[in-house]
Amino acid sequence: SQVLDTRDVQVFKVTVNGQDAQFAFGEKHSFKGTPLEITFPNELRRGQEAIVDISFESSPQSSALQWFTPEQTSGKKHPFLFSQCQVEFI
């Protein structure tokens, strides 16, 4: 499984390597945010890569997320989202 730190986001769907994955939010912490635990549908072998896709909606209160407008990106066509949070593997 993998735990991500979140703040004020709504998650609709998670996939790992193209397969649906189960996910659940933990207890909200006043300044750390809310953990999002993703359970991988299959066990990964050591060194195996995983592509995790998360369908979500952010809000103005999602303080750890920052956006570049399309004009601020190299391709100038799509916005870019980045996070200052860190991932924790269990």
VENWOZI-V21034 format. One record per backbone hydrogen bond with DSSP energy under -0.5 kcal/mol. CO is the residue of the C=O (numbers start at 1). NH is the residue of the N-H. Records with the same first field share a line. If there is no record, write none. Layout:
CO: NH, NH
//
This chain:
1: 90
2: 38
3: 88
4: 36
6: 34
9: 11
10: 57
13: 55
14: 21
15: 53
16: 19
19: 16
22: 39
24: 37
27: 35
29: 33
33: 29
34: 6
35: 26, 37
36: 4, 38
37: 24, 39
38: 2, 40
39: 22
45: 48
50: 52
51: 17, 53
53: 15
54: 56
55: 12, 13
57: 10
59: 62
61: 63
62: 65
64: 84
66: 82
68: 80
69: 72
70: 73
80: 68
82: 66
88: 3
//
